[in-house]
Amino acid sequence: MFCRTHIGSIIAILALVLVACSQPESAQETTTEKSFRAPAYPLITIDPYTSAWSTSDQLFDIPVKHWTGKNQSLIGAVRVDGETYRFLGKEEIPLQVVVPNAKYEAWEGKYVTDKPASGWEKPDFNDASWKTGKAAFGTPNTGQTKTDWTTAHIWIRREFTLPEVNSESDLFLIYSHDDDFELYLNGKEIINTGNRAKSEVILKLDKSLLNIGGKNTIAAHCWDRGGLAYVDFGIFKESDEKPVFAQTAVQNNVQLAATGTHYNFTCGPVDLKLEFISPLLPDNLDLLSRPVNYINYTVKSNDNKKHEVQVYIETTPEWAVNELSQEVVVTTGTKGGVNWVKAGTVEQPVLQKKGDNVRIDWGYHYLASAGKEGTSIRIGDFTQSKQLFTKNELPNVGPDEFVTKMSQSMPALVFTDNLGTVADNAKSGYVMIAYDDIESIQYFGDNLRAWWTKNGEVSIEDVLQKAVTERDAVLASCSKLDEELYAEAKEAGGEKYADLCVLAFRQSIAAHKLVKDTEENILFLSKENFSNGSIGTVDVTYPSAPLYLMYNPDLLKGMLNPIFYYSESGKWTKPFAAHDVGTYPKANGQTYGGDMPVEESGNMIILAAAIANAEGNADYAAEHWDVLTTWANYLLENGLDPENQLCTDDFAGHFAHNINLSAKAIMGIAAYGKMAAMLGKTNIAEKYTSEAKKMAQEWMKMADDGDHYRLTFDQPGTWSQKYNLVWDKLLEFGIFPSEVAQTEIAYYLTKQNKYGLPLDNRKDYTKSDWIVWTATLADDKATFEKFIDPLYLFVTETPDRVPMSDWYMTTDATQVGFQARSVVGGYFIKMLE
């Protein structure tokens, strides 16, 4: 049995014993906090929408980012004896509109869809015969489309008068295109993308190409190669406002733990310790769902002298919008000793938007504090608030409400703490970041609230008060989890493996949303971040599962329940499992364009067996036995030599006779047999186990390529990672002889590149989660670490500073695609051994 409950109930005695370990004063490097260079450091991790990361080595080098790469402004500074040091984030005023794109105004242009005469890109071209339309131009109901474009090509001309701008201000073209795009500014080509699609690209313009105060022409051509089509562009300028917090602290180190990221700074004559704590405790679902994170800080003199210290932490309404052009309202409030500023859109389009590269624009972002003496929290102007802080003149009160568009005027949510005189005895405090999304998921027509609301009985104000009163106990439990997780991971796979698990923990959990359906069933719904935005994807659940099998199988049940319901309700009628249940946050049925019959059926059966193994009984499987039987029979009939279809590595395309997919089918049939045996269904157990063993023998003959096994049955001289075989070892099926896995492991060691083992012989890219699964096939820890070392090198050396990608090139550590996905929960598979 490989499940264990990790934390248990939070009890007062334990909290009193451990609380000292969790205070900001203790943010030293220990066995639970390791310094290593991450591609991005998790700061605030609540759910797929509320997320903030540092994507630079120093916390103050660039603005804090949402996992999508958009700014999620979070700025911090300390004032020491009148001198200000910025330690968190960076001021970046949004670009201001000069010539609007369609997000700000449905601008008008001329267009044709048949190839025009030569010279169409020149300013003096006669376009009188062209049609007139409003931007954006694209597939109906896409983005800001106002003029439908459904042909292969479109040519667009836009004439405009450029207003006078500050001679020192840089100008930028912001453009979106799908697919190939060429653009001319006053007759000169400045963009030619080739075959690709991009959104919101920012290009600095050569101002010598523009007629300031006069007539200008932009001419563009776009070629839609299939799928969606889109064209939009506009010109923007730098804000005239200049950064206020110019001077930075000195960052001494950054350390990671499972539930926290810890920084140490020198700010002139004082030292600052900073903690970002996300209480994502897997066995405490109320706390895991609670949408509140802590930012703890501690200041102490480093020169044995006394110093006057004030702390400043600020966010903006960027946390609560999808686009900066949306109108926002910022208000203040207080209840039960907790003070806050909250921000949200005026429109509040609850659950209206869905998709991948989309941020939440309903509900409210909160910056909150416990209201201790010396602290204040208020609405302020983005620049003026900082200017006043540097002069120690921040007013005690501000407006109670402020309505604006951030593209016109950027408001700030401001927290300050006057620590007074700081000497050798450290002084500390904290502020909270929270999000109330009102309604979280649409589930087969029902709008569901987050788990923490108790079906609407608990308010965000209640939760903020609990976050204050329970803080010591929460921090103690976080500290306990940090210590135990690191120790267990290190014991299982070594220090580098433990570091990877620590970095994966928050990323995986925060890529889900925890809710209940109307029948009180747990739903733990994933979002395919920077993949396609699907919700509840089975082949994302499958690689993510080990983390949840390790720490709370109920969460894995919450990932499987939507797929079981989809089939059992009759809404999904095919004899194999669905791929997904929609596009986040709308879980109303599969939206993915194709099926993965063997893949998803095998995944569901294997994970049901893994839950049974973890819990020591097959009660959960018994609840879903009929549909599990349907899927198992499908695998019996179709699984040994799969026809042309996708597997979880769908980016590699369709192909037939997939040997690793066949292995998954065999594991699925064996898993069904194991569960039947646990349920006392002896005859069924014997039948399916026997069939799995027969199929395995056939598999070995058909896949044999001498010193390894092939990629497909019909292609000698090929190879692939057979990561699906890991369940034969972990669940002790005994289906394949042990030498099969060891033959593969020995061969893989001859195929590794600098940054890891490729997925197969076709390309040099790989999937990081599968590397760890494959490595777990090894018989000893030393061999396991031979696969982990290059993966660790990728994570610590990749040039792509994004929340950990799972799809990358093994030759140069560059990201191919995907980021911030839950699948890194798969790293924990070694700990199940």
N, C-alpha and C positions, 0 to 999 in steps of 0.2 A: 504494500500500500504506500503510494508516494504523496499523499496529501497530509498536511499538518496545519492546525490552526495556530496562527502566529502570535496574536496579541491578546485575545480574550477580552473580557470586560474591563473597562477602565474603573479601577477601584481606588478609593481614596488612599489607602495605605501605600499601594504601589506608586501612586502619584507623588506622595510626600517623599518617598525614598528616592525616586528618580528625577524629580523636578530640577534638582540642581544641575544634573547632566544636560538638561535641555535649554538652559538659559543662554542668552546671547554671550555671556562672559566666557562660556566654555567652547566657543567656536574655534577650537584649535584642531590641527590635523591629528586625527586618531586613526585607529584601525577602521573606523566607519566612514571617515572623510578622507578621500584621496585626491591629490592634486594631479590631474592629467588634462591635457588640452582636448576639449570636446569640440566637435564641429559647431555646436551651439549649446548654450547653458540654459537649462530650464529655470525660469524665475517664478512665473505664475502659471500653474497648470490646474485647471478646473474641469474643462470639458472641451469638445472640439471647437467651440466658439471662444471661450474665455481662456486665452493663452498668451504668454509673453516670454520671449527668449532674448538672451544676449548672444549676438552672432559675431562677437569679436573677442579677442584675448583679454582685453581690458574692458571692464564694465561701462566705462564712460567714452569709449572710442566712437561709437555710432549710436543712433537711436535704438531703443528697445523695439523688437519686432514681434508681430503676430507670426504664427508658423507659416502663413502664406507669404511672408516677406513684407507685408504692409506695416507701416509704423503703428506701434501700439504705445504711444508716448508714456514714458515713466522716467521722471527726472528726480535726482536727489542731490542735495548739497549740504555742507555744514559751514557754519560761520564761526571762526575761531579768533577771538580777540579782534573782530572786525574784518578779518580776511576770509574770503569765501572760497571753498574748494568743492568742485563738482565731483561726485563719486559714482553717480548712476545716470546712465542715458546721456543723451545729447540733444540740445535744442535744434530743432529743424522745423522752421515755419513752413507749412505747405506752400507749394508754388501757387501763384495767383494768376487768375485768368487774364489773358490779353486778347486772344482770339479763341472763343469758347469751342470745346468739343461738345459732343452730344450729351454728355453727362450734365452739362451746365445749360445748354441751349440747343434746340433742334435747328442747327444752322442750315442754310440753304446753299445748294450747289447745282451745277449742271452735270448731267451724266448720260452715257450711252452704254449699251450692252453689246453692240456690234462694233468691230474694230474700226476706229476713226481714221481719218486721213493723217498722213505724216505731219509732224509738227504740232500734234495735239497738246504736247506738254509746254509749248512756248506761251509766254504771256500775251502775245498779240494774235494768237490763234482765234479764228472766228467760230465761236461755239453757239451761234444763234439758233442753229437747228437742233441742238441738244435738248433733252428733257430737263425740267427743273424738279428737284426733289429735296426733301429735308433729311438731314442726317439723324441717326446713323443709317447706313445702307447695309442690308443684310437679310439673313433668313428671318421670315416673319416670327415675331414674338421672341426675338433674341436680343438681349441687352437693351440698348436704347434705340433699336431699329424703328425708323419712321417710314423709310422707303424700302419696300420689299425688293430683294434682289435674289432671283432664283436661277439665273443663267450661269454659265461657266465663268464669264469675264464681266468686269465693269470698269469703265473709265470715268473719272470724276474730276471736275475742275471747280475750284473755289477761289473767287476773287474777294479781296478784303483790303480795307485801309488799316494799316498798322498805326495805332496811337503812339504818341510820344511816350517813351519810357526813360527811366533813369539811365544815364549813359554807363553807369557802373554795374547795372543789373544784367546778369546773364539771361538769355532767352532759351526756352526749351520747347521742342516739339514733342507732344505726347500723342502716340498713335497706337491703334489696335487694328489687326488685320487677320483674316482667315480666308485663303491661305497665302500664296505667293504675293509679294507686294513690292511695287516700285513707286517712288514718290519724287517729284521734282519741285524745287522751290525757285520760282522765277526763272524756269527753264533749265536749272542745273539739277542733275540727279544727286540726291543725298541719301536715298534708301533703296536698296535692292536686296531683298531677303532670301530669294530662292524659296525652295519648298519648305515652308514652315508657317506656323500661326502663332501670333503673340498678342498679348493684351497689355495695354497701358505701358508701352515702352517709352522711356524718356531719353530724348536725344538732344544734347546741347547744340544750339545753332550757331553758325558763323554769321554774326550780325552784319557782316559786309555784304551778304547776299540779300539783305532785306532793305526795303525802302521805308525807313522810319518816317511816319507821318504821311506816307503816300500809298499808292496802289501796289498790291502784291498778288501773285497768283500761286496757288498750290495745285498741281496736277498729279493725279495718282491713278494707278492701274492695279487691280487685284484679280487674281485667278483662283476661283474656288475649285479645288480638286475633288471635292466630295464632302459630305457631312455639312457642317455649318458654314455659313458665309458671313463676313462682316468687314466693314470699313468705317473708321472714324479717326479724326485727328483735330488737333487744336494747338495753339501756341500759348505758353505760360511764361511767367517771369519769376525770378527770385523775389522774396519779400524784401522790402526795404529795411525791415527790422534786423538788427544784428544780435548775435548771441550775447547774453548777459553773464552767464556762468562760464567764463572763458578759462579760468584757471582750474586745473584738475588735481585731484589727490594723487598719491603714489599708490598703485595697487601692488601689494606684496605677494598675495597668492589668492587662488580660488580653489575651493575644495568641494567635492560632491559627496552627498549621501543619498540614500534612496528617496527620502522625503524632503531633502533640503539642499540648497546651494549656498555656500558660505564664502564670504569674501573678507579679506583683511586689508586695510588701507592705512597709510600714514597721511595725515592732514596737518602739515606743519608740526606744531608741538603736541598734537594729540594723535592717538591711534583709534581707528574706527573698525569695529567688527559688525558685519552686516549679514543677516540670514534671510533667505526666502524659504518659507516653510509651506509645503502643500500636504495637508494631513490625509493623504490617500491611503487609509488603512483598510486593507481588503476584507477583514473580518468584522469591521464596524461600518455597515452600509450607510447608516445615518450620517456618520462622519465623512465617509468617502464621497457621499453625494453632496454634503454641505458646501455651498459655493463660496467659501471664504478661505483666503490664504493670508498668511502673516508675513510682514516685513519687520524683523527685529533689528534693533541697532544698539550698540554699546560704545561709549566713548570714554577714553582714559588718557590722562596725561602721560607723555613719554619723556618728559624732561624734569620730572619732580617739581614742577611749578603749577600754579593755579591758572586756569584759563576760562574765559567766558565762551560758552558754546551754545549755538542754536542749530537745530536740524530742520531741513526743508525737504518735503517729498511731495511730488505733484504728478497728477495724471491729466488726461484731456478726454473729451467725449469721443475721441477716435475709437475708444474701446466699445462703443455702442452703435457704430454705424457701419454700413457696407461701403458707402462712398462719402467723401468729405462734402459733397454738394447737398447732402441731406440736412434739413433743418433740425436743430437739436434744442432741447430745453435742459437747463442745469438748475437744480434746486438744492436747498439745504434742509436738514431735518435733525431731530433728536428724539430719543426715547430710551427710558431706562438707563440713563447715564451714558448712552452711546450717541456720539455725534457723527454726522456724515454729510457728504455732498454726493448727489447722484446725478447721472446724465443719461439721457435717452433721446431717441428721435421724437419729434412732434407727431409724426404720422403713426408710429407704432403698428407696422404691418406684421402682426403676429403670425408666424409660421407661413408667411406668403412666399418667401424665397427658398429655393432649393438649389443644390449644385455643389461643385467642388471648391473653386476659388472664390468663395463667398463668405463674408463675415455677417454676424448677427446684426440686425437693425431693429430689433424689438427688445423690450425689457429695459433694464436699467443697470448701469455700471455704478458701483459705490466705492468711494474712498472713505473709510470710517475709522474712528478712534474711540478709545475708552473714556475720553474726556477728562484725563487727569490734569492736575494743576500745571499750568505752563504751556499746555497744548491748545491749539486752535485749529479749526477746519473751516474753509470758506470758499466762495467763488471768487475768482480773480481773473485779471487779464493775463494772457500768456507771458508777455514781456514785462509789464509793469509789476506784477507780483514778484518777479525775480529781482527787479531793480530795487524795489522797496526792501526786500529781504537783505540785500547786500548793504543797505543803509540802516538795517535794524529798525525800519519804520513801518513794517507790515501792520495794517490796521487790524483791530480786534474783530471787526465785523465787516461784512461785505453785503452785496445784494442777496436777497432770499431767492431770487429767480432770475434767470438770464436766458434769453432765446436768441439764437443766431445760426448762421451757417459758418462752419469752420473755414470754408474757403474765403469768407469775407472778414471774419473776426474770430480768432482762436481763443476760447475761454480756457481757464485752468481750474482744476480741482486741487486746492492747496491745503496741505497739512504742515503745521510748524510745531516744534517743541523747543521751548526755551529751557535748556538743561541747567542754565545758570553756571555756577562755578564748578569746574571739573578739575580734579586733582588726581592723586594716585588711586583713590577709590572710584571705580568706574560708575558711570551713570548710564541708564538704559531706558528704552521705550520701544514702542511698536505702533504700527499702523496696519489696517486691514484693507485688502482689496476683495470685493465681492461682486457677484452678478446675480440679479433676479431676472430670469428669462420668462417669467409669467407662465408660459406654456412651452414645453420642450420638444415634444415629438407628436406628429400626427400618425396614429397607428390604426390602419385599416378603418379610417374615417373618424376615429376618436382622437381628440386633442388631449394629450396626457401631460400632466405637470411632473416636475422633477420629484424623485423619491423623497427628498428632504421635506417637501411641503406637506406630507401626510394627507394627500388628496385635498390640499388647500387649507388644512387646519393650522399649519405653521406658516407664519409670514417671514419675510426677509428681516424685518425688525426683530422678531423672536430669535432668529438664527444669529444675528449679529450680537445680541445680548448673550446667547449661549457661547459664542466664540470668545467673548471676553471672560465670562465666569468659569469656563472650562479650559481656559488656555493652558494653565500649568499642567493639567492632566493630559491634555492633547499633546503638548510638546514632549512630555515624558514618554508617552506611547510612541511618538514618532522616533524619539531617540532609541527606544528599545528595539523597534523594527529595524532601524538603520544598523544597529550593532549586529543583530541576529542575521539579517539578510546578507550582510557583507561577509560575516564569518562562514556562513553556510556556502555561499558562492565560492569563496576562496578555497574552502576545503574540497569542494566538488571539482573545481577546474583551475585553481591558481589565481594569482593576484590580477592578472590582466583580464581574465574571464570575469572576476568579481567586479572590476571597474566597468565592464560592458553591461553587466546586469544592473548595476547601480544607475547608469545613465539611461537604460531602457525602461526602468520601473515607472517613472512618472509619465514618460512619453506614451507608453502603451495604455495605461489606465485613462489618461486624459483624452485619448482618442475615442472614448466611449461616453454615452449618456445613460445614467441609471434612472429608470422609471418603472412603474407597475402598469399592467393593463387593467381593464375594467373588472377583471376577475381576480385581481390581486396577484397575478403571476409576475415574477421578476423578469424584467427586460433590460439587458445591458447591451445597448446598441452601438456598434462601431460606425465610424465614418471613414471611408477610404480617402484620407487626406492626400491631396495632390496625386491622385490616381484616376478616379472618375467620380468621386463623391457619393458612391453607393452607400446605402445603410444596411447593416446586418449582413454583410457579405460572408458567405460560408468559407470561401478560400482565403479570407482575411482572418476569420475566427480560428481556422485550423492552425496556422502558424503562431497565432497569438496565445493559444490555449495553455502552454506550459506554465506561464506565470500564474494563471488562475487555478490550474490544477494544483499548483504548489501551495497557494495561500487561501483560496476559497472557491471550491467547485461550484458553489451557488452562482457565482458570477459567470462561470462558463455555461451553466444552465440558462442564465439570462441571455446569453449569446445564441444558444440553440433554440430556445423557445419560439422565437418568431418564425423560424423555418418549419418547425414541427406544426405550429398552428396553421401556417399557410397551406400545408398539404392536408392536415386533418380536418380543416374547415371546408375543404372542397374548392377553395379559391385557386389552388394550384392542382391541376389534374394529371400532370405527367407522372410516369412511373419512376421518376428519379427526383432527387432533391433540387430545389431552386437555387439559383446563384445568389440572390439577394432579395430584399423585400422593399426596395425603392431607392430613392435618391434623398440623402440626408437634407432636412429632418423629416421627410415624408415617407413613412413606411406603409405604403398602401398596396404593394405588390411589385414584382420584379420589373426593373426598368433597364437592366443590362441587355445589350442587343443580341446576346447568344446564350446558349445553354452549355453547361459543363457536366454532362450526365454522370460519367464515372467519377470524375473529380469530387463533385459535391456530395454524391451518395456515399462514397468511401469516407469522406471527411466526417459526415454526420454520424455514421456508424462507429467509426474509430473513436471519435470524441465521446460518444455515449458510453463506450466500453471503458475509456479512460476515466470517466466520472465514476463508473461502477467500481473500478479498481481503486480509485482514491477513497471512496466512501465505504468500501467493503461490502457493498450490496448493489443489486441491479434494479432497485425500486424505480429509479428515474427511467430506465429503459423500459420497464414494464408498463409505465404510463403511455408509452409511445410504440408499443410492440408491433402493432399492425403496420404502421408506416415504415418502421425499421425492417420488417419482413419484406415489404414491397421493394425497398431499396436493395436489400441483400439479394433478393432473387434477380433483380436487374443486374447486379454485379456478377452473379453466377452465369447469367446468359451472355453478358457483354464485356466482362471485365478482363479476361485473360489476354486478348489481343484487341485492344480498343480501336474502333474505327476512327476516321479523321475527325478530330475534335480538339477543343481547347483543354488545357489543364490550368492549374493555378498560375503557372508562368505564362499567362496568356499573351504577354508582350512578345513572346517568341513565335506566336501564330499557331494556326491549326497544323497538326500533323498526326498521321496514323501510326499504329503499332508502337506506341510510346511505352517503353519498358518500365520506367519509373511509375507511370500511371497504372500500368498493369500490376505493379507491386502494391500500389495503394488499394486496388480492387481486391487483391488477395488478402491484404491486411484487414480490409473491411469485412470480408467473409469470415475470416478467423475471429474478428472482434464480435461478430454476431454469434458465432458458435460459443465464444467465451461467456457472453451474457446469457445465452440459453442455458448453459451449464449452471451459472449462478442462480438462475430462476428455476432450476430443477427440471428443465425440459431436456432430458437426457438424450432422447433420440434425435432431436433437432440439433443438439450440440455435437453429437457424433457425426451427423451428416455433414454439417457445414465445416467442421474442423477437418474432416477427411477430405472434403472437396478442396479446401484451401491448400492442404498438403499436396494433393495431386496437381493442382494448378502450379504450385511452387516448383515441382519437379519438371513440368513442362516449360515453365518460365526459364529455368536454368539451362535447359537444352536449347531453347529458341534464342536466348539472349547471349549465349556463350561466345566470347571473342578471344579465347585463349587466356590471357592474363587479366581479363576484366570482363565486364558485361556491357553490352552495346547501349546506344541511345534509343534505337528502334530495332525491332526484331529483324527487319529486312535490310539493315545497313551495316555490313561489317566495317570495321575500322573506325567506328564511332564510340563515344562514351558519354556518360552523364552522371551527375550526382544521384544516388539512389537513397535520398534522405527519407523516403517513405518507409524504408525497411527498419527504421529506428523503433517502431512500435513492436516489432517481433522481439526485440530485446527488452523494452521497457514493460510490456504487458505479458512477457514470457509466454508467447504463443507456441514457440517451438515449431514453427512452420518451415523456415529455411535453415539449412545447416549453417553453423556459425562461420564456416570458412567462406561463405558467400560474402558476408560483410567485410571480412578481413582481406579477402582478395581485392575488393573494391578500395578499401582504405590504402593498401599498399600501392595500388595504381594511382590513386589520387595524389599521393605524395610526389609522384613524378610529374604532375601536371600543374602544380601550384605556380602562380606568378607572385610578384613582390607583395601584392596587396590581397592575395587570397586565391582560393580555388574557383575557377570559372564554373558556371552552371553546367556547361557541357562543351562539346568540341566545336560548336558552331561559331561562338563569339567569345570574347574575353570578358564579357560582363558576368556578374554574379548576383546572388541574393544573399545578404548577410545572415538572415535567419536560417536559411538552408545550410549554410556552412556549419553553423553550430549543431544543427541536427545531424549532418553527415559526420562531423567530428565525434559526436556522441556514440557512433558505431564503433569507435576505437576501443580496444580492450584495456588500455591503460591510460593513465593521466598524462604521461609524457607525450604519447602520440596525439592525444586530444589537443594538447597545447601547441603542437606543430601546426595545427589548423587555426588556432585562436591567435597566435602571434601575428600573422599577416592581416587578419581582420582588425586586430587592435591597431596595427600600423595604419590601416585605412582610416579608422575613426579619428586617430590623433594627427594624421597628416593630410587628409583630404582638403583641397583648396576651396571646396564648396561649403560655406558657412551657413548651414541650414540645420534645423532639427534632424537628427540622424536619419540619413537615407538608407534604405535597405536594397537599393538597386544601383550598382556602381561598376566602374571598370577596374579590373584587377591589375591592369598594367600601370595606370597613373593615378588611381584613387579619385577620379572625377565621378561626379554624380551623373547617372544616366537619367534617372527620374525618381519620383516618389520622395516624400519626406514627411516626417512627423507621424508616421503610420504606427498603428498598434501592433503590427506583426513582430516588432522587436521583443515583444513578450515571449517570443519563441526562444530567445537566448536562454531562458530558464530551464530548457529541456534537460540539460546535463544534471540539474539538481533533482530531477525526478528519478534518476538512475538508482 
